[in-house]
Amino acid sequence: MTQIWQLQDAKNKFSQVVDSAVQSGPQIITRHGQEVVIVLSIEEYRQMKASQRKLSDFFRESPLAGIELDFSRDTSLPRDDIAL
């Protein structure tokens, strides 16, 4: 279960924060009421890193890969009623 800790409490109970991250999941640390840091177990971190894909692989595996695109530009002049 994710728990939210104020920074001062997290500093004073760092071992408990770490234990909670390992046993219960990510622990959120706040400073002045704003979420600033998350503590998570190394196992969760490794799972997140392993599930990431490279952007180039994403585009390569896209169903739109290989489709011809028309990159030509319209060279006509702008309309007279548009002030640029």
Biopython code that builds the backbone (N, CA, C, O; Angstrom):
import numpy as np
from Bio.PDB.StructureBuilder import StructureBuilder

atoms = [
    (1, "MET", "N", (0.831, -1.161, 0.000)),
    (1, "MET", "CA", (0.000, 0.000, 0.000)),
    (1, "MET", "C", (0.894, 1.249, 0.000)),
    (1, "MET", "O", (1.787, 1.383, 0.836)),
    (2, "THR", "N", (0.648, 2.130, -0.919)),
    (2, "THR", "CA", (1.413, 3.362, -0.986)),
    (2, "THR", "C", (1.054, 4.255, 0.196)),
    (2, "THR", "O", (-0.116, 4.452, 0.522)),
    (3, "GLN", "N", (2.086, 4.783, 0.820)),
    (3, "GLN", "CA", (1.875, 5.678, 1.957)),
    (3, "GLN", "C", (2.527, 7.014, 1.634)),
    (3, "GLN", "O", (3.513, 7.067, 0.898)),
    (4, "ILE", "N", (1.990, 8.070, 2.171)),
    (4, "ILE", "CA", (2.543, 9.405, 1.975)),
    (4, "ILE", "C", (3.207, 9.847, 3.277)),
    (4, "ILE", "O", (2.607, 9.792, 4.351)),
    (5, "TRP", "N", (4.468, 10.290, 3.153)),
    (5, "TRP", "CA", (5.259, 10.705, 4.304)),
    (5, "TRP", "C", (5.657, 12.164, 4.143)),
    (5, "TRP", "O", (6.017, 12.598, 3.049)),
    (6, "GLN", "N", (5.592, 12.918, 5.231)),
    (6, "GLN", "CA", (6.180, 14.251, 5.229)),
    (6, "GLN", "C", (7.693, 14.072, 5.318)),
    (6, "GLN", "O", (8.174, 13.133, 5.952)),
    (7, "LEU", "N", (8.431, 14.961, 4.691)),
    (7, "LEU", "CA", (9.887, 14.826, 4.625)),
    (7, "LEU", "C", (10.514, 14.632, 6.001)),
    (7, "LEU", "O", (11.366, 13.759, 6.168)),
    (8, "GLN", "N", (10.115, 15.418, 6.973)),
    (8, "GLN", "CA", (10.704, 15.308, 8.310)),
    (8, "GLN", "C", (10.440, 13.927, 8.905)),
    (8, "GLN", "O", (11.333, 13.336, 9.512)),
    (9, "ASP", "N", (9.225, 13.406, 8.740)),
    (9, "ASP", "CA", (8.916, 12.063, 9.243)),
    (9, "ASP", "C", (9.723, 11.004, 8.500)),
    (9, "ASP", "O", (10.213, 10.051, 9.105)),
    (10, "ALA", "N", (9.858, 11.174, 7.196)),
    (10, "ALA", "CA", (10.618, 10.204, 6.401)),
    (10, "ALA", "C", (12.081, 10.179, 6.825)),
    (10, "ALA", "O", (12.699, 9.116, 6.872)),
    (11, "LYS", "N", (12.636, 11.350, 7.135)),
    (11, "LYS", "CA", (14.029, 11.398, 7.606)),
    (11, "LYS", "C", (14.173, 10.692, 8.947)),
    (11, "LYS", "O", (15.131, 9.952, 9.170)),
    (12, "ASN", "N", (13.218, 10.926, 9.833)),
    (12, "ASN", "CA", (13.293, 10.334, 11.171)),
    (12, "ASN", "C", (13.017, 8.836, 11.169)),
    (12, "ASN", "O", (13.479, 8.114, 12.052)),
    (13, "LYS", "N", (12.264, 8.372, 10.179)),
    (13, "LYS", "CA", (11.870, 6.960, 10.137)),
    (13, "LYS", "C", (12.300, 6.315, 8.814)),
    (13, "LYS", "O", (11.560, 5.528, 8.223)),
    (14, "PHE", "N", (13.499, 6.661, 8.365)),
    (14, "PHE", "CA", (13.942, 6.213, 7.046)),
    (14, "PHE", "C", (13.919, 4.690, 6.913)),
    (14, "PHE", "O", (13.514, 4.174, 5.871)),
    (15, "SER", "N", (14.338, 3.973, 7.931)),
    (15, "SER", "CA", (14.308, 2.502, 7.879)),
    (15, "SER", "C", (12.896, 1.990, 7.663)),
    (15, "SER", "O", (12.682, 1.040, 6.911)),
    (16, "GLN", "N", (11.941, 2.613, 8.317)),
    (16, "GLN", "CA", (10.540, 2.213, 8.157)),
    (16, "GLN", "C", (10.045, 2.539, 6.744)),
    (16, "GLN", "O", (9.292, 1.763, 6.157)),
    (17, "VAL", "N", (10.465, 3.681, 6.200)),
    (17, "VAL", "CA", (10.087, 4.038, 4.830)),
    (17, "VAL", "C", (10.617, 2.987, 3.859)),
    (17, "VAL", "O", (9.894, 2.535, 2.971)),
    (18, "VAL", "N", (11.881, 2.600, 4.030)),
    (18, "VAL", "CA", (12.488, 1.599, 3.154)),
    (18, "VAL", "C", (11.780, 0.265, 3.305)),
    (18, "VAL", "O", (11.449, -0.374, 2.306)),
    (19, "ASP", "N", (11.542, -0.168, 4.539)),
    (19, "ASP", "CA", (10.836, -1.436, 4.763)),
    (19, "ASP", "C", (9.449, -1.417, 4.118)),
    (19, "ASP", "O", (9.027, -2.404, 3.516)),
    (20, "SER", "N", (8.749, -0.304, 4.246)),
    (20, "SER", "CA", (7.418, -0.193, 3.648)),
    (20, "SER", "C", (7.488, -0.251, 2.128)),
    (20, "SER", "O", (6.620, -0.843, 1.488)),
    (21, "ALA", "N", (8.518, 0.362, 1.546)),
    (21, "ALA", "CA", (8.682, 0.319, 0.091)),
    (21, "ALA", "C", (8.910, -1.107, -0.386)),
    (21, "ALA", "O", (8.376, -1.511, -1.419)),
    (22, "VAL", "N", (9.695, -1.866, 0.354)),
    (22, "VAL", "CA", (9.982, -3.257, -0.025)),
    (22, "VAL", "C", (8.747, -4.135, 0.164)),
    (22, "VAL", "O", (8.446, -4.969, -0.690)),
    (23, "GLN", "N", (8.036, -3.958, 1.264)),
    (23, "GLN", "CA", (6.927, -4.836, 1.588)),
    (23, "GLN", "C", (5.593, -4.410, 0.982)),
    (23, "GLN", "O", (4.788, -5.258, 0.598)),
    (24, "SER", "N", (5.354, -3.101, 0.893)),
    (24, "SER", "CA", (4.020, -2.623, 0.531)),
    (24, "SER", "C", (3.943, -1.846, -0.773)),
    (24, "SER", "O", (2.845, -1.598, -1.272)),
    (25, "GLY", "N", (5.069, -1.458, -1.332)),
    (25, "GLY", "CA", (5.039, -0.701, -2.574)),
    (25, "GLY", "C", (5.600, 0.695, -2.396)),
    (25, "GLY", "O", (6.084, 1.045, -1.320)),
    (26, "PRO", "N", (5.535, 1.488, -3.448)),
    (26, "PRO", "CA", (6.147, 2.817, -3.437)),
    (26, "PRO", "C", (5.655, 3.686, -2.274)),
    (26, "PRO", "O", (4.494, 3.624, -1.869)),
    (27, "GLN", "N", (6.583, 4.495, -1.755)),
    (27, "GLN", "CA", (6.296, 5.414, -0.659)),
    (27, "GLN", "C", (6.550, 6.829, -1.171)),
    (27, "GLN", "O", (7.617, 7.106, -1.718)),
    (28, "ILE", "N", (5.596, 7.709, -1.001)),
    (28, "ILE", "CA", (5.691, 9.070, -1.508)),
    (28, "ILE", "C", (6.135, 9.999, -0.385)),
    (28, "ILE", "O", (5.608, 9.938, 0.725)),
    (29, "ILE", "N", (7.107, 10.860, -0.681)),
    (29, "ILE", "CA", (7.612, 11.829, 0.281)),
    (29, "ILE", "C", (7.163, 13.219, -0.172)),
    (29, "ILE", "O", (7.291, 13.573, -1.344)),
    (30, "THR", "N", (6.637, 13.994, 0.769)),
    (30, "THR", "CA", (6.184, 15.352, 0.447)),
    (30, "THR", "C", (7.041, 16.377, 1.178)),
    (30, "THR", "O", (7.591, 16.113, 2.247)),
    (31, "ARG", "N", (7.136, 17.552, 0.568)),
    (31, "ARG", "CA", (7.785, 18.694, 1.209)),
    (31, "ARG", "C", (6.844, 19.882, 1.052)),
    (31, "ARG", "O", (6.473, 20.242, -0.066)),
    (32, "HIS", "N", (6.465, 20.478, 2.146)),
    (32, "HIS", "CA", (5.514, 21.597, 2.152)),
    (32, "HIS", "C", (4.223, 21.222, 1.428)),
    (32, "HIS", "O", (3.635, 22.046, 0.727)),
    (33, "GLY", "N", (3.785, 19.974, 1.600)),
    (33, "GLY", "CA", (2.525, 19.512, 1.037)),
    (33, "GLY", "C", (2.589, 19.093, -0.434)),
    (33, "GLY", "O", (1.588, 18.647, -0.993)),
    (34, "GLN", "N", (3.749, 19.233, -1.056)),
    (34, "GLN", "CA", (3.907, 18.859, -2.459)),
    (34, "GLN", "C", (4.671, 17.538, -2.571)),
    (34, "GLN", "O", (5.689, 17.352, -1.904)),
    (35, "GLU", "N", (4.184, 16.623, -3.411)),
    (35, "GLU", "CA", (4.888, 15.364, -3.641)),
    (35, "GLU", "C", (6.191, 15.656, -4.372)),
    (35, "GLU", "O", (6.187, 16.273, -5.437)),
    (36, "VAL", "N", (7.319, 15.205, -3.791)),
    (36, "VAL", "CA", (8.613, 15.533, -4.384)),
    (36, "VAL", "C", (9.465, 14.308, -4.717)),
    (36, "VAL", "O", (10.280, 14.351, -5.639)),
    (37, "VAL", "N", (9.281, 13.221, -3.976)),
    (37, "VAL", "CA", (10.137, 12.050, -4.147)),
    (37, "VAL", "C", (9.315, 10.796, -3.927)),
    (37, "VAL", "O", (8.338, 10.784, -3.178)),
    (38, "ILE", "N", (9.748, 9.729, -4.611)),
    (38, "ILE", "CA", (9.123, 8.433, -4.370)),
    (38, "ILE", "C", (10.218, 7.416, -4.073)),
    (38, "ILE", "O", (11.246, 7.377, -4.748)),
    (39, "VAL", "N", (9.985, 6.610, -3.069)),
    (39, "VAL", "CA", (10.920, 5.543, -2.706)),
    (39, "VAL", "C", (10.270, 4.232, -3.115)),
    (39, "VAL", "O", (9.145, 3.932, -2.715)),
    (40, "LEU", "N", (10.996, 3.443, -3.926)),
    (40, "LEU", "CA", (10.458, 2.157, -4.322)),
    (40, "LEU", "C", (11.540, 1.104, -4.244)),
    (40, "LEU", "O", (12.731, 1.415, -4.267)),
    (41, "SER", "N", (11.120, -0.134, -4.153)),
    (41, "SER", "CA", (12.073, -1.232, -4.018)),
    (41, "SER", "C", (12.861, -1.395, -5.310)),
    (41, "SER", "O", (12.404, -1.006, -6.385)),
    (42, "ILE", "N", (14.038, -1.968, -5.190)),
    (42, "ILE", "CA", (14.880, -2.206, -6.363)),
    (42, "ILE", "C", (14.183, -3.148, -7.335)),
    (42, "ILE", "O", (14.356, -3.027, -8.548)),
    (43, "GLU", "N", (13.402, -4.076, -6.818)),
    (43, "GLU", "CA", (12.675, -5.022, -7.686)),
    (43, "GLU", "C", (11.656, -4.272, -8.559)),
    (43, "GLU", "O", (11.564, -4.522, -9.761)),
    (44, "GLU", "N", (10.904, -3.371, -7.960)),
    (44, "GLU", "CA", (9.943, -2.590, -8.742)),
    (44, "GLU", "C", (10.649, -1.712, -9.762)),
    (44, "GLU", "O", (10.187, -1.566, -10.894)),
    (45, "TYR", "N", (11.772, -1.127, -9.358)),
    (45, "TYR", "CA", (12.543, -0.295, -10.273)),
    (45, "TYR", "C", (13.025, -1.117, -11.469)),
    (45, "TYR", "O", (12.912, -0.676, -12.613)),
    (46, "ARG", "N", (13.553, -2.292, -11.209)),
    (46, "ARG", "CA", (14.042, -3.146, -12.303)),
    (46, "ARG", "C", (12.911, -3.572, -13.230)),
    (46, "ARG", "O", (13.103, -3.653, -14.443)),
    (47, "GLN", "N", (11.735, -3.846, -12.672)),
    (47, "GLN", "CA", (10.590, -4.193, -13.512)),
    (47, "GLN", "C", (10.199, -3.025, -14.406)),
    (47, "GLN", "O", (9.880, -3.218, -15.580)),
    (48, "MET", "N", (10.221, -1.822, -13.859)),
    (48, "MET", "CA", (9.892, -0.643, -14.659)),
    (48, "MET", "C", (10.909, -0.448, -15.773)),
    (48, "MET", "O", (10.535, -0.179, -16.914)),
    (49, "LYS", "N", (12.184, -0.582, -15.454)),
    (49, "LYS", "CA", (13.230, -0.397, -16.463)),
    (49, "LYS", "C", (13.141, -1.465, -17.546)),
    (49, "LYS", "O", (13.358, -1.172, -18.722)),
    (50, "ALA", "N", (12.828, -2.690, -17.165)),
    (50, "ALA", "CA", (12.755, -3.784, -18.137)),
    (50, "ALA", "C", (11.578, -3.610, -19.089)),
    (50, "ALA", "O", (11.636, -4.054, -20.236)),
    (51, "SER", "N", (10.522, -2.972, -18.626)),
    (51, "SER", "CA", (9.328, -2.827, -19.462)),
    (51, "SER", "C", (9.417, -1.627, -20.400)),
    (51, "SER", "O", (8.556, -1.461, -21.263)),
    (52, "GLN", "N", (10.442, -0.786, -20.249)),
    (52, "GLN", "CA", (10.583, 0.369, -21.126)),
    (52, "GLN", "C", (11.070, -0.073, -22.502)),
    (52, "GLN", "O", (11.895, -0.977, -22.636)),
    (53, "ARG", "N", (10.531, 0.593, -23.514)),
    (53, "ARG", "CA", (10.958, 0.314, -24.880)),
    (53, "ARG", "C", (11.628, 1.554, -25.444)),
    (53, "ARG", "O", (11.310, 2.678, -25.057)),
    (54, "LYS", "N", (12.549, 1.339, -26.353)),
    (54, "LYS", "CA", (13.167, 2.458, -27.040)),
    (54, "LYS", "C", (12.144, 3.093, -27.967)),
    (54, "LYS", "O", (11.305, 2.401, -28.543)),
    (55, "LEU", "N", (12.214, 4.403, -28.112)),
    (55, "LEU", "CA", (11.300, 5.115, -28.990)),
    (55, "LEU", "C", (11.462, 4.641, -30.439)),
    (55, "LEU", "O", (10.481, 4.528, -31.174)),
    (56, "SER", "N", (12.698, 4.367, -30.838)),
    (56, "SER", "CA", (12.932, 3.887, -32.206)),
    (56, "SER", "C", (12.255, 2.537, -32.437)),
    (56, "SER", "O", (11.744, 2.287, -33.529)),
    (57, "ASP", "N", (12.242, 1.660, -31.425)),
    (57, "ASP", "CA", (11.551, 0.367, -31.553)),
    (57, "ASP", "C", (10.044, 0.568, -31.663)),
    (57, "ASP", "O", (9.373, -0.130, -32.423)),
    (58, "PHE", "N", (9.521, 1.516, -30.908)),
    (58, "PHE", "CA", (8.098, 1.811, -30.957)),
    (58, "PHE", "C", (7.685, 2.198, -32.374)),
    (58, "PHE", "O", (6.705, 1.675, -32.903)),
    (59, "PHE", "N", (8.438, 3.118, -32.988)),
    (59, "PHE", "CA", (8.102, 3.555, -34.339)),
    (59, "PHE", "C", (8.320, 2.440, -35.367)),
    (59, "PHE", "O", (7.542, 2.302, -36.311)),
    (60, "ARG", "N", (9.369, 1.653, -35.183)),
    (60, "ARG", "CA", (9.660, 0.556, -36.109)),
    (60, "ARG", "C", (8.551, -0.495, -36.094)),
    (60, "ARG", "O", (8.236, -1.082, -37.129)),
    (61, "GLU", "N", (7.960, -0.733, -34.923)),
    (61, "GLU", "CA", (6.921, -1.758, -34.788)),
    (61, "GLU", "C", (5.514, -1.210, -34.999)),
    (61, "GLU", "O", (4.539, -1.956, -34.893)),
    (62, "SER", "N", (5.398, 0.067, -35.291)),
    (62, "SER", "CA", (4.098, 0.689, -35.491)),
    (62, "SER", "C", (3.392, 0.115, -36.715)),
    (62, "SER", "O", (4.046, -0.208, -37.707)),
    (63, "PRO", "N", (2.068, -0.017, -36.661)),
    (63, "PRO", "CA", (1.329, -0.477, -37.839)),
    (63, "PRO", "C", (1.441, 0.512, -38.995)),
    (63, "PRO", "O", (1.151, 0.156, -40.137)),
    (64, "LEU", "N", (1.853, 1.732, -38.720)),
    (64, "LEU", "CA", (2.001, 2.741, -39.771)),
    (64, "LEU", "C", (3.403, 2.756, -40.375)),
    (64, "LEU", "O", (3.672, 3.536, -41.289)),
    (65, "ALA", "N", (4.291, 1.910, -39.880)),
    (65, "ALA", "CA", (5.650, 1.866, -40.419)),
    (65, "ALA", "C", (5.605, 1.481, -41.894)),
    (65, "ALA", "O", (4.877, 0.566, -42.279)),
    (66, "GLY", "N", (6.370, 2.166, -42.701)),
    (66, "GLY", "CA", (6.456, 1.853, -44.118)),
    (66, "GLY", "C", (5.445, 2.568, -44.985)),
    (66, "GLY", "O", (5.499, 2.450, -46.210)),
    (67, "ILE", "N", (4.525, 3.306, -44.390)),
    (67, "ILE", "CA", (3.534, 4.045, -45.171)),
    (67, "ILE", "C", (4.210, 5.271, -45.776)),
    (67, "ILE", "O", (4.940, 5.991, -45.094)),
    (68, "GLU", "N", (3.961, 5.498, -47.056)),
    (68, "GLU", "CA", (4.527, 6.663, -47.730)),
    (68, "GLU", "C", (3.781, 7.925, -47.298)),
    (68, "GLU", "O", (2.551, 7.968, -47.334)),
    (69, "LEU", "N", (4.516, 8.935, -46.896)),
    (69, "LEU", "CA", (3.935, 10.209, -46.496)),
    (69, "LEU", "C", (4.323, 11.273, -47.508)),
    (69, "LEU", "O", (5.431, 11.259, -48.043)),
    (70, "ASP", "N", (3.412, 12.187, -47.764)),
    (70, "ASP", "CA", (3.662, 13.285, -48.690)),
    (70, "ASP", "C", (4.137, 14.494, -47.882)),
    (70, "ASP", "O", (3.358, 15.105, -47.151)),
    (71, "PHE", "N", (5.426, 14.835, -48.021)),
    (71, "PHE", "CA", (6.002, 15.949, -47.285)),
    (71, "PHE", "C", (6.115, 17.213, -48.131)),
    (71, "PHE", "O", (6.763, 18.177, -47.723)),
    (72, "SER", "N", (5.499, 17.215, -49.291)),
    (72, "SER", "CA", (5.571, 18.401, -50.140)),
    (72, "SER", "C", (4.742, 19.524, -49.531)),
    (72, "SER", "O", (3.735, 19.274, -48.868)),
    (73, "ARG", "N", (5.174, 20.766, -49.760)),
    (73, "ARG", "CA", (4.504, 21.928, -49.184)),
    (73, "ARG", "C", (3.685, 22.641, -50.252)),
    (73, "ARG", "O", (4.004, 22.607, -51.441)),
    (74, "ASP", "N", (2.639, 23.274, -49.797)),
    (74, "ASP", "CA", (1.817, 24.091, -50.672)),
    (74, "ASP", "C", (2.574, 25.402, -50.900)),
    (74, "ASP", "O", (2.854, 26.130, -49.948)),
    (75, "THR", "N", (2.899, 25.698, -52.140)),
    (75, "THR", "CA", (3.687, 26.899, -52.440)),
    (75, "THR", "C", (2.827, 28.087, -52.860)),
    (75, "THR", "O", (3.364, 29.123, -53.252)),
    (76, "SER", "N", (1.518, 27.959, -52.785)),
    (76, "SER", "CA", (0.656, 29.082, -53.176)),
    (76, "SER", "C", (0.774, 30.212, -52.156)),
    (76, "SER", "O", (1.121, 29.986, -50.997)),
    (77, "LEU", "N", (0.480, 31.433, -52.606)),
    (77, "LEU", "CA", (0.543, 32.601, -51.734)),
    (77, "LEU", "C", (-0.603, 32.580, -50.734)),
    (77, "LEU", "O", (-1.637, 31.961, -50.985)),
    (78, "PRO", "N", (-0.423, 33.262, -49.586)),
    (78, "PRO", "CA", (-1.511, 33.301, -48.604)),
    (78, "PRO", "C", (-2.680, 34.117, -49.135)),
    (78, "PRO", "O", (-2.517, 34.920, -50.054)),
    (79, "ARG", "N", (-3.839, 33.914, -48.565)),
    (79, "ARG", "CA", (-5.020, 34.675, -48.951)),
    (79, "ARG", "C", (-4.844, 36.145, -48.622)),
    (79, "ARG", "O", (-4.132, 36.496, -47.682)),
    (80, "ASP", "N", (-5.493, 37.004, -49.397)),
    (80, "ASP", "CA", (-5.368, 38.454, -49.174)),
    (80, "ASP", "C", (-6.024, 38.920, -47.880)),
    (80, "ASP", "O", (-5.590, 39.911, -47.294)),
    (81, "ASP", "N", (-7.055, 38.228, -47.427)),
    (81, "ASP", "CA", (-7.802, 38.700, -46.256)),
    (81, "ASP", "C", (-7.149, 38.327, -44.925)),
    (81, "ASP", "O", (-7.697, 38.629, -43.864)),
    (82, "ILE", "N", (-6.007, 37.687, -44.969)),
    (82, "ILE", "CA", (-5.328, 37.299, -43.731)),
    (82, "ILE", "C", (-4.154, 38.252, -43.500)),
    (82, "ILE", "O", (-3.247, 38.338, -44.327)),
    (83, "ALA", "N", (-4.175, 38.946, -42.403)),
    (83, "ALA", "CA", (-3.067, 39.857, -42.069)),
    (83, "ALA", "C", (-1.992, 39.065, -41.348)),
    (83, "ALA", "O", (-2.250, 38.394, -40.349)),
    (84, "LEU", "N", (-0.802, 39.159, -41.869)),
    (84, "LEU", "CA", (0.316, 38.449, -41.234)),
    (84, "LEU", "C", (1.178, 39.383, -40.461)),
    (84, "LEU", "O", (2.166, 38.958, -39.861)),
]
sb = StructureBuilder()
sb.init_structure("model")
sb.init_model(0)
sb.init_chain("A")
sb.init_seg("    ")
for serial, (resi, resn, name, xyz) in enumerate(atoms, 1):
    if name == "N":
        sb.init_residue(resn, " ", resi, " ")
    sb.init_atom(name, np.array(xyz, "f"), 0.0, 1.0, " ", f" {name:<3s}", serial, name[0])
structure = sb.get_structure()
